[in-house]
């Protein structure tokens, strides 16, 4: 959505509608952030110090999900199952 806000990507009819539609069509299930994930995000041996990236990694670990990323720092996080 940030790229659409900056005018670098066009999402029609609007960024919010495009995202809502994609979530429905793909059958995406949201993984809620909770206290255990917040704590785990600080316990990870993750080279990233960006809280958002740490939350992403901790959420994937907590729910035993495979994370698709090309971010080298996330790929190098021990105990994180990644494809990328």
HUTAMO-V945740 format. One record per backbone hydrogen bond with DSSP energy under -1.0 kcal/mol. CO is the residue of the C=O (numbers start at 1). NH is the residue of the N-H. If there is no record, write none. Layout:
co->CO nh->NH
co->CO nh->NH
//
This chain:
co->1 nh->5
co->2 nh->6
co->3 nh->8
co->4 nh->7
co->14 nh->18
co->15 nh->19
co->16 nh->20
co->17 nh->21
co->18 nh->22
co->19 nh->23
co->20 nh->24
co->21 nh->25
co->22 nh->26
co->23 nh->28
co->34 nh->38
co->35 nh->39
co->36 nh->40
co->37 nh->41
co->39 nh->42
co->40 nh->44
co->44 nh->46
co->50 nh->54
co->51 nh->55
co->52 nh->56
co->53 nh->57
co->54 nh->58
co->55 nh->59
co->56 nh->60
co->57 nh->61
co->58 nh->62
co->59 nh->63
co->60 nh->65
co->61 nh->64
co->67 nh->83
co->71 nh->75
co->72 nh->76
co->74 nh->77
co->77 nh->80
co->81 nh->67
co->83 nh->69
//
